[in-house]
């Protein structure tokens, strides 16, 4: 090999090494950016689930308050279905609260089953329910 060819070959191998190092660095940076984007998406989804869960719990609490108020006012209260549009809640989705009177037991308590669902009719809906006992002494 002549000295000129050796210099050109050495320059080419150096350029190739620099190019490979740059590609490796670019690959690492792209992997880090991709991982950060996936983490941001997961965090956003988790926040939406937590918001929906909290909204469902608030609807359940409102249903309990409504049920106890209604049964205190009307002895023959049998329950109701309370639908709330998205505008009445958070603007994200509609919700529903079902209040059902469980047939009277031989004890002096009435039982009410309250079920809340949010977002309504969605495959990812969250449902929470609670059965409360209301003493007949408090009823008219």
N, C-alpha and C positions, 0 to 999 in steps of 0.2 A: 504494500500500500504506500502510496505517495503521501508526503506530509500534508498536502492540500486536501486529499480525500479523507485523511484521518481527522483533520479539523472539522470538515463538513459533517462527517459521521458523528463526531463528538458533540457538535452543536445540535444535530438532529436528536440525538439521544437525550440531551439536556432539555430540549423543547418538549419532547415526548414526556419526560418525567414531570416537568412543570405542568403540562396539560393534564396528566393523570392526577397529580396532586390537586389541581383546581377542580377536576370532576369529583374527586372524593370529597373535598370540602363542600361543594355544591350539593352533593347527595346527602351529606350529614345535615346541612342547613335545611334542606327540603324535608327531611325526616322530622326534624325538630319543629318546623312550622306546621307540618301535618299533624303531629301529636298535640300541639297547642290548639289547633282548630278543633280536633276531636274532643279534647277536654272542655273547650268552651261550649260545644254543642251539647255534651253530656250535662254540663252544669246548667245550661238553659233549660233542658228538658226536666231535670230534677227540680228546678225552681218552679216550673209550671205544675208539676205533680204536687209539690208541697203547697202551692197556692190553692189548687183544686181541693186538696185534703182539708185545708183550713176553712175554705168556703163551705164545704160539706159539713164540717163540724159546727160552723156558725148557723147553718140552716137547721141542723138538728137541735141546737140550743133554742133557736127561735120557735121551732115546732113544739118543744117541751113547754116553753112559756105559754104559747098559744093554747095548747091542749089543757094545761092546768087552769088557765083562765076560762076557757069555754066550759069545762066540766064543772067549775065552781058556779057558773051562771045558769047552766041548763042540766038538769038531772038526767035527761034522756039523750045527752050528747053521744052520738054514735061515731063521730070521727068525720074526717074530710080529707080531700086532696087539695093541696095548696101549691099551685104552679106559679113560678116566678119567671118572668121573662129576663133576658140577658140585661136589658136596660135597668131593671129593678135591682139587679145584684151587682155585677162588676162590669158588665158590658162584654164579657168574654163568652158566656154561655147561659142557657136557661137551667133552672133547677126545680126540684120538686120535693115537697114534704108530704108524706102520707101519715095521717093520724087515724088509727083504728082502735075502736073500743073492743077489748077482749070481753067475752061474755062474763057477766058477774059471777064471782066465786062465792062460796058460802061464807067467806069472811066478810068483814065490814070494809073491804077495799075494792075499788074499781081499778081495773088495769087498762092502761093505754099503751099501745105499741106505736112508736114514732119512727118513721124511716125517712131519711134524707138521701137524695141522689143528686150528684153534681159531677160533671156536666150531664144534663139530661139526655138519655138516649144515645150516648156515645159508647164506643167499644172500650174506651178507657174510663168509663164512669166510675166514680167512687161512691159507695153506699155505706152509710152508717145507720145503725138503728139502736133503739133503747126502749125498754119496757119500764114504765113507771107505775107505781101504785099510789092511788089517791084514796084517802080515807073518806068513807061515806059521811063521817061526822062533819067534814068540811063542806059537804054538798048540801044544797037546799032540799 
